[in-house]
């Protein structure tokens, strides 16, 4: 069980970082919110574990790259001894992204990136950290393997020169808790899944490409970070790149992804609402909108548009979410046609995307589309 803050008490935070500067900056960032109290700091994993025993924090912010007991080993011990929410404070680098995904797989609640410029990006980093600390204080902690384990994936199917267009276009919006949930979902889908899947995962630039590569390794489907012009194909998963909106466009020679750099929507770029709006407009009844675990309400309005356009709309169930915010917002507005637990999403999507005639393609294009990963 996590140690949750009550309504009247402040969220007690322990800051763990080997950098003296960050041990000073992070508490200063959190001072902006009076509902948060930094009860202590620690310079390494050993001090962290001792201070958890002594101070009983509700949330821990954890640097991963520390001397001595590093962040990964510290996280393992926290999950074993004191399963409380941990927010990783990650460096904005390839190495930082790799170790961050490992931490999320070990049970970390979420992550924020260290501001590269301590003055220009401090306010944004502070806002993100405060929001995530508050959400973490009220969340359920998912231990490693808590998503019923990841099934062994089947081998990928070689696409060859041509690939079928998808039977349906599945758009997924997801945020906090998303990496583990998507790993679990995609690993359950077969290599001959007839739909195409577009994913907006709230994640900064520099992380989504590595995330897509990780999912590609774990899944029988073909997963990549989306680029403008990528063709929608059966059995293909495209992850919206951090800091760019993802939309779709129907063209005579095939349906494609179009990225743009327009202003954030609901505070996010990529935004789930932007993707859902585009999918609803372009595909109508051939669209499937899925809202999964995450904070806030991004995607709720867009899911309503998918429903009004005749598409199927699904929200992940509360008991299977790390954070129920995004699905809850859609359910409360009456936009979710079905509420499905995480372990039932795979079979639900397979049933919805089955081809009726074996070869008919999305939108009646009628010809095989050229593959082009």
PLY file of the C-alpha trace (Angstrom):
ply
format ascii 1.0
element vertex 373
property float x
property float y
property float z
element edge 372
property int vertex1
property int vertex2
end_header
0.00 0.00 0.00
1.21 3.52 -0.68
1.34 6.16 2.02
-1.28 8.63 0.81
-1.57 12.23 1.89
-4.91 13.18 3.38
-6.90 16.13 2.14
-5.76 18.31 5.06
-2.08 17.29 5.12
0.67 18.37 2.81
2.26 15.89 0.43
5.56 14.95 2.03
8.38 14.70 -0.53
11.90 13.32 -0.23
14.33 14.63 -2.89
17.16 12.25 -3.85
19.97 13.53 -6.09
23.74 13.38 -5.95
23.95 16.95 -7.30
24.05 19.58 -4.57
22.58 22.05 -7.08
19.56 19.84 -7.78
19.07 19.18 -4.06
18.72 22.95 -3.76
16.75 23.65 -6.97
14.08 20.94 -6.68
12.91 22.05 -3.18
12.84 25.63 -4.46
10.71 24.52 -7.42
8.26 22.80 -5.10
7.95 25.75 -2.70
5.56 27.34 -5.23
2.82 24.95 -4.10
1.76 25.17 -0.48
0.23 21.68 -0.52
3.71 20.16 -0.94
6.38 19.95 1.75
9.94 18.78 1.09
10.71 16.88 4.29
14.30 16.05 3.39
16.97 15.43 0.79
19.43 12.59 0.22
22.62 12.45 -1.83
22.58 8.72 -2.62
20.56 5.54 -2.39
21.71 4.48 1.04
20.77 7.82 2.58
17.47 7.66 0.68
16.45 4.35 2.22
17.38 5.54 5.71
15.43 8.77 5.30
12.35 6.94 4.02
12.34 4.99 7.29
12.85 8.16 9.32
10.72 10.74 7.48
7.89 8.61 6.01
7.49 10.63 2.78
4.44 10.25 0.54
6.48 10.63 -2.67
10.17 10.32 -3.60
11.86 12.18 -6.46
14.81 10.11 -7.60
17.88 10.82 -9.70
18.98 7.63 -11.49
22.62 8.35 -12.21
24.26 8.42 -8.79
27.51 6.98 -7.43
27.41 4.15 -4.93
23.90 2.71 -4.84
22.57 4.01 -8.16
19.00 5.04 -8.85
17.91 1.72 -10.36
19.15 -0.29 -7.36
17.60 2.27 -5.03
14.26 2.01 -6.84
14.33 -1.78 -6.54
14.86 -1.49 -2.79
12.10 1.10 -2.42
9.66 -1.16 -4.27
10.72 -4.11 -2.11
10.77 -2.38 1.28
8.54 0.70 0.98
6.35 0.62 -2.15
5.64 4.36 -2.32
5.35 6.42 -5.51
8.67 7.39 -7.08
9.06 10.12 -9.71
12.26 9.83 -11.70
14.15 13.04 -12.43
15.89 12.11 -15.66
18.67 13.67 -17.70
17.62 14.72 -21.21
19.89 12.31 -23.11
19.83 8.96 -24.90
21.41 7.29 -21.89
18.95 9.10 -19.63
15.99 7.92 -21.73
17.16 4.31 -21.71
17.58 4.12 -17.94
14.30 6.00 -17.42
12.31 3.32 -19.28
14.04 0.68 -17.18
12.92 2.55 -14.06
9.32 2.76 -15.30
9.39 -0.99 -15.86
10.54 -1.44 -12.26
7.56 0.47 -10.88
8.42 4.19 -11.02
5.25 6.27 -11.19
6.41 8.75 -13.85
9.34 10.93 -14.83
10.29 14.53 -15.49
13.40 15.74 -17.28
15.95 17.93 -15.58
15.82 21.48 -16.97
18.71 21.88 -19.39
18.71 25.61 -18.77
18.17 26.31 -15.09
16.56 29.69 -15.82
14.66 29.36 -19.11
12.88 26.06 -18.38
12.60 26.13 -14.59
8.96 27.22 -14.47
7.81 24.48 -16.87
9.82 21.80 -15.04
8.37 22.99 -11.73
4.80 22.87 -13.07
5.22 19.32 -14.37
6.85 18.10 -11.18
4.18 19.61 -8.92
1.33 18.10 -10.96
2.95 14.68 -10.98
3.79 14.73 -7.27
0.17 15.49 -6.42
-1.08 12.71 -8.69
1.49 10.29 -7.31
0.37 10.94 -3.74
-3.10 9.63 -4.61
-2.10 6.78 -6.92
-1.83 3.07 -6.44
1.72 1.77 -6.70
2.19 -0.81 -9.46
4.94 -3.21 -8.49
7.16 -4.76 -11.17
5.11 -7.42 -12.94
1.95 -5.88 -11.49
0.31 -5.86 -14.92
-0.04 -9.64 -14.80
3.30 -10.12 -16.53
4.15 -9.55 -20.16
3.32 -12.51 -22.40
5.95 -13.84 -24.77
5.41 -12.24 -28.14
5.07 -14.05 -31.43
7.51 -13.43 -34.27
6.88 -10.49 -36.57
5.46 -11.12 -40.02
7.68 -10.01 -42.89
5.81 -7.32 -44.82
7.51 -7.76 -48.14
7.01 -5.28 -50.95
3.33 -4.63 -50.30
1.22 -4.36 -47.14
-2.53 -4.35 -46.65
-4.27 -1.20 -45.56
-5.85 -1.58 -42.13
-9.40 -2.71 -41.48
-9.77 -0.04 -38.75
-7.72 2.85 -37.43
-7.18 2.56 -33.68
-6.17 5.80 -31.93
-4.86 5.46 -28.38
-4.37 8.32 -25.91
-2.34 7.59 -22.80
-0.15 9.31 -20.22
1.00 8.40 -16.70
1.31 4.63 -16.39
1.40 4.39 -20.17
4.74 2.72 -20.85
3.92 -0.38 -18.81
0.31 -0.49 -20.01
1.29 -0.20 -23.69
4.00 -2.84 -23.32
1.40 -5.19 -21.89
-1.26 -4.42 -24.52
0.95 -4.59 -27.61
2.65 -7.80 -26.49
-0.79 -9.45 -26.47
-1.71 -8.49 -30.03
-0.91 -11.02 -32.78
1.44 -10.24 -35.68
-1.48 -10.44 -38.14
-3.55 -7.82 -36.27
-5.62 -6.27 -39.10
-5.87 -2.74 -37.73
-3.34 0.07 -37.55
-2.59 1.74 -34.20
-1.72 5.39 -33.61
-0.52 6.32 -30.13
-0.20 9.67 -28.40
1.75 9.09 -25.19
2.46 12.26 -23.23
6.23 12.24 -23.33
8.93 14.82 -24.17
10.95 14.85 -27.38
14.02 12.68 -27.23
12.16 9.89 -25.43
9.48 8.76 -27.90
11.88 7.28 -30.46
13.53 5.09 -27.85
10.11 4.22 -26.45
8.96 3.10 -29.91
12.10 0.98 -30.31
11.47 -0.65 -26.95
7.87 -1.46 -27.89
9.04 -2.84 -31.24
11.34 -5.26 -29.43
8.57 -6.43 -27.10
5.76 -6.70 -29.64
5.02 -8.86 -32.68
3.68 -5.71 -34.35
5.91 -3.25 -36.20
6.37 -0.17 -34.01
8.13 3.07 -34.88
8.10 6.76 -34.03
5.81 8.45 -36.54
7.06 10.69 -39.33
4.99 12.78 -41.72
4.10 10.60 -44.71
4.14 7.28 -42.84
1.48 5.05 -44.42
-1.18 3.47 -42.22
-0.80 -0.30 -42.56
-2.27 -3.37 -40.94
-0.12 -4.54 -38.04
1.72 -1.24 -37.74
1.96 0.96 -34.64
3.02 4.60 -34.94
4.01 6.56 -31.82
3.50 10.32 -31.97
6.85 12.08 -31.50
7.33 14.23 -28.41
6.61 17.94 -28.98
4.70 17.39 -32.28
0.98 16.88 -32.89
0.00 13.80 -34.88
-2.90 13.85 -37.36
-4.00 11.66 -40.28
-4.90 12.38 -43.88
-6.76 10.28 -46.44
-5.12 10.35 -49.85
-5.95 8.51 -53.11
-2.82 6.34 -52.88
-3.17 5.56 -49.18
-3.80 7.05 -45.75
-0.87 8.78 -44.05
0.30 10.51 -40.88
0.80 14.27 -40.92
2.74 15.92 -38.08
2.53 19.59 -37.16
4.00 22.07 -34.69
0.84 23.99 -33.82
0.27 25.30 -30.29
-0.19 22.81 -27.42
-3.76 21.69 -26.74
-4.81 21.02 -23.14
-1.24 21.88 -22.24
0.13 19.04 -24.39
1.95 18.58 -27.66
1.34 15.92 -28.82
-2.28 16.12 -27.72
-4.69 13.20 -27.68
-7.57 15.52 -28.60
-5.76 16.58 -31.78
-5.26 12.96 -32.86
-8.82 11.90 -31.99
-10.33 14.88 -33.81
-8.36 14.05 -36.95
-9.16 10.33 -36.84
-12.87 11.04 -36.29
-12.94 13.48 -39.20
-11.03 11.26 -41.64
-12.27 7.75 -40.74
-15.67 8.10 -39.04
-17.14 4.65 -38.37
-13.81 3.01 -39.24
-12.20 4.71 -36.23
-11.66 3.23 -32.77
-10.74 5.68 -29.98
-9.15 4.33 -26.79
-8.38 6.42 -23.69
-6.04 4.73 -21.25
-4.36 5.54 -17.93
-3.26 9.15 -17.44
-3.69 12.47 -15.64
-5.99 15.27 -16.72
-8.68 15.26 -19.41
-6.75 15.38 -22.70
-8.61 13.18 -25.17
-12.04 13.26 -23.52
-13.49 15.79 -25.96
-11.84 14.05 -28.91
-13.30 10.71 -27.86
-16.71 12.35 -28.01
-15.97 13.39 -31.59
-15.05 9.81 -32.51
-18.35 8.64 -31.03
-20.38 11.28 -32.87
-18.65 10.28 -36.12
-19.87 6.70 -35.70
-16.64 5.18 -34.41
-16.21 2.90 -31.40
-14.99 4.51 -28.16
-13.30 2.71 -25.27
-12.07 3.84 -21.85
-9.75 1.80 -19.66
-11.35 0.68 -16.39
-10.51 2.42 -13.13
-9.15 -0.65 -11.36
-6.63 -1.30 -14.13
-5.37 2.31 -14.41
-2.42 3.78 -12.55
-4.20 7.15 -12.83
-7.87 7.20 -13.83
-8.03 10.88 -14.85
-8.22 10.71 -18.64
-10.62 7.74 -18.93
-12.75 9.09 -16.08
-13.20 12.45 -17.84
-14.53 10.70 -20.96
-16.78 8.32 -19.02
-18.33 11.13 -16.98
-19.19 13.01 -20.20
-20.83 9.93 -21.70
-18.28 9.57 -24.49
-17.07 6.04 -23.76
-19.17 3.32 -25.40
-17.28 0.61 -23.52
-15.22 0.48 -20.34
-12.63 -2.29 -20.57
-9.94 -3.53 -18.17
-6.35 -3.55 -19.44
-6.25 -7.33 -19.69
-9.35 -7.28 -21.89
-8.25 -4.59 -24.35
-6.36 -6.93 -26.66
-9.33 -9.24 -27.30
-11.67 -6.24 -27.62
-9.50 -4.58 -30.28
-9.07 -7.83 -32.19
-12.84 -8.33 -32.28
-13.47 -4.75 -33.43
-10.82 -4.82 -36.16
-11.54 -8.21 -37.73
-11.87 -8.05 -41.52
-15.34 -8.87 -42.81
-14.26 -10.06 -46.23
-10.67 -11.08 -45.64
-9.14 -8.50 -47.97
-11.22 -5.35 -47.92
-9.10 -2.38 -46.97
-9.71 0.69 -44.87
-11.74 3.28 -46.76
-12.18 1.01 -49.80
-8.80 1.84 -51.28
-8.96 -1.61 -52.86
-5.24 -1.99 -53.51
-2.33 -3.12 -51.43
-0.30 -0.25 -50.05
3.39 -0.06 -50.49
5.25 -0.87 -47.30
7.68 1.73 -46.13
8.86 1.49 -42.57
0 1
1 2
2 3
3 4
4 5
5 6
6 7
7 8
8 9
9 10
10 11
11 12
12 13
13 14
14 15
15 16
16 17
17 18
18 19
19 20
20 21
21 22
22 23
23 24
24 25
25 26
26 27
27 28
28 29
29 30
30 31
31 32
32 33
33 34
34 35
35 36
36 37
37 38
38 39
39 40
40 41
41 42
42 43
43 44
44 45
45 46
46 47
47 48
48 49
49 50
50 51
51 52
52 53
53 54
54 55
55 56
56 57
57 58
58 59
59 60
60 61
61 62
62 63
63 64
64 65
65 66
66 67
67 68
68 69
69 70
70 71
71 72
72 73
73 74
74 75
75 76
76 77
77 78
78 79
79 80
80 81
81 82
82 83
83 84
84 85
85 86
86 87
87 88
88 89
89 90
90 91
91 92
92 93
93 94
94 95
95 96
96 97
97 98
98 99
99 100
100 101
101 102
102 103
103 104
104 105
105 106
106 107
107 108
108 109
109 110
110 111
111 112
112 113
113 114
114 115
115 116
116 117
117 118
118 119
119 120
120 121
121 122
122 123
123 124
124 125
125 126
126 127
127 128
128 129
129 130
130 131
131 132
132 133
133 134
134 135
135 136
136 137
137 138
138 139
139 140
140 141
141 142
142 143
143 144
144 145
145 146
146 147
147 148
148 149
149 150
150 151
151 152
152 153
153 154
154 155
155 156
156 157
157 158
158 159
159 160
160 161
161 162
162 163
163 164
164 165
165 166
166 167
167 168
168 169
169 170
170 171
171 172
172 173
173 174
174 175
175 176
176 177
177 178
178 179
179 180
180 181
181 182
182 183
183 184
184 185
185 186
186 187
187 188
188 189
189 190
190 191
191 192
192 193
193 194
194 195
195 196
196 197
197 198
198 199
199 200
200 201
201 202
202 203
203 204
204 205
205 206
206 207
207 208
208 209
209 210
210 211
211 212
212 213
213 214
214 215
215 216
216 217
217 218
218 219
219 220
220 221
221 222
222 223
223 224
224 225
225 226
226 227
227 228
228 229
229 230
230 231
231 232
232 233
233 234
234 235
235 236
236 237
237 238
238 239
239 240
240 241
241 242
242 243
243 244
244 245
245 246
246 247
247 248
248 249
249 250
250 251
251 252
252 253
253 254
254 255
255 256
256 257
257 258
258 259
259 260
260 261
261 262
262 263
263 264
264 265
265 266
266 267
267 268
268 269
269 270
270 271
271 272
272 273
273 274
274 275
275 276
276 277
277 278
278 279
279 280
280 281
281 282
282 283
283 284
284 285
285 286
286 287
287 288
288 289
289 290
290 291
291 292
292 293
293 294
294 295
295 296
296 297
297 298
298 299
299 300
300 301
301 302
302 303
303 304
304 305
305 306
306 307
307 308
308 309
309 310
310 311
311 312
312 313
313 314
314 315
315 316
316 317
317 318
318 319
319 320
320 321
321 322
322 323
323 324
324 325
325 326
326 327
327 328
328 329
329 330
330 331
331 332
332 333
333 334
334 335
335 336
336 337
337 338
338 339
339 340
340 341
341 342
342 343
343 344
344 345
345 346
346 347
347 348
348 349
349 350
350 351
351 352
352 353
353 354
354 355
355 356
356 357
357 358
358 359
359 360
360 361
361 362
362 363
363 364
364 365
365 366
366 367
367 368
368 369
369 370
370 371
371 372
